């Protein structure tokens, strides 16, 4: 697998911008505004282009406007690696194996979940087992997202304590 297969479009664009910026820098270095008055304007224009390219590159690296202090900051939003060709990994088994729980495992799971309040159990199962986002759970149950977060955090703490007690008892 070569590096071209791994890079996404933003990585490729960043490479092209970097090459262009290096070319502009070399052009700027060749100009001599002291000897030739026309070079002064050209150098100013090229330096402006270098600044604009650097700004665009910062934006592509971080996924947000450089210098913007508001909004959600998602570092490297465009840098997420994407698998374009699943043929590269023929041995990956993406289908989950179905497995039935033993009676002991069912009882352990019941013992853990019974410790949760009704609302904690609802939020935890919708989020963790069904894969809903906290916003989706909030909409489904008709409660605030912050409440969903609190219920899930409390449920996780209770489950963690119960699992620790269970493993220490065994």
N, C-alpha and C positions, 0 to 999 in steps of 0.2 A: 504494500500500500504506500503510494508516494504522497508527498505533502500536498499536492494539488487536490487529491481526493478528500483530504481532511478539511481543508480551508473552506469556509463559507464565503459568500459574496462580499461581506464587509472586510474580511481578511484580505481578499484579493484586491479590493478597491484601496485598502490602506497601503498595500505594497506598491500599487501603481501611483498613488499620491506621493509616497515617499520617494520613488524614483523621479517623479516630476519635480518635486521640491529640491532634490539634489541637483537636478539639471538647472533649475532656476538659480540655485546658489552658485553653481559654477559660472553661469552667465554673469551674475552680479559681480563675482570676483574678478572676471576678465575686464569689466568696465573700469575706466579711470576718469572720474568726473573732473579731476584737477587739470588734466591735459585737454580733454574734449568736453566742451559745455553741453553737447547733445547727450553725452553719457549720463549727466546728472539726472535728467528727466527719465531716461531709460532705467537707471538704477533705482530711482524712486518707485517707478511702476513695477519693476520686478520684485522689489522688497515688499510692496503691497500685495503682490500675488503670493509670495512666500507666506506672508502673514495669514492671508485668506485660506491657503491650503492647510496651514498648521491648525487653524481654527476648525476647519472641516474635519481634519483627522482626529482632533480631540473629541469632537462630537460623535464620530463613528466609534471611537474606542470606548466611550462611556455610555453612549445611548441617550445623551441629553445635551442640551445646549450648554457650552462652556460658560462658566460664570453665573449660571442661573441658580439662585439660592432657593427657589421654591419648586414644589412638585416632588414627585417620587423620584428618588435617585436610584436608578438601576445600573450599577456599574457593569460594563461589558455586556449590555443588552444584546448587541449584535454579534458578540463573540461566542455565543453558545455554539458548541460543536453539534453538527447535525450529521447523522448517518444517512447518506444519500442512497447507498447501495447495500441492501441487506445480503447480497451475494458474497460480500466480504466476510461474513460471519455465518457460514453454513451450519456450524455446530450449535448455534444459539437456539435453544428451545424456548420460544416466546410463549407458547401456550402453557398456562399453569396446570399442574397436575391436580386432578381431583383427589381429595383424600377425605375419608370419613373419620370422624373423631371417635376415639374409644369412649367407653362409658366413663372411665376415670377422667379423661380430658373434658368431656361434657360437664361432669360434676364440678371440676376445677373452674371451668369457665363460668358456670352458673354461680358458684361461690364468689367469684370475683365481681361479676356484674350485679349481684344482689346487694352488694355493699354500696352501690351508687344510688343516688336519688333518681326518681323517675325522669326528671328533666336532664340530669347529667347523663343518664343512660341513653336517652333519646339523642342528645347532641353528640355524644361520643360515638355511638354506633352509626349515625348518619354521616359523621365526618370521617371517622377512621375505617369503618367497615364498608360503607357504601361509597366513599370517596367524594362526597360533596364538599364544596368549599364552605368556609364559615358563613359567607354571605348567602349561599344557597340554603344552608341549614337555617339561617335567620329567617329567610323568606318562607321556608316550609313550615316552621313552627310559629311564625308570627311574633318573634321576639327580636330584640336588638342584637346586632352583631357582637357588641361588647359583652352581652350576657352569654352568648354562645361561647365566646372565648373563655369566659370565666368558668362556665360549666365544664368545658373540655379540660381546662387546666386542673380543676378540682378532681375531675374523674381520673385524669392521668396520675395525679398524686396518690389518690386512693388505690388505684390499680398497682402502682409501683410499691406502695406499702404492703399491700396484700401479697404480691408476688414475692417480695423480700421475706415476709413472714413465712410464706409457704416454703420457700427454698431453704430457709434456716431450720424449719421444722423437719424437713426431709433429710 
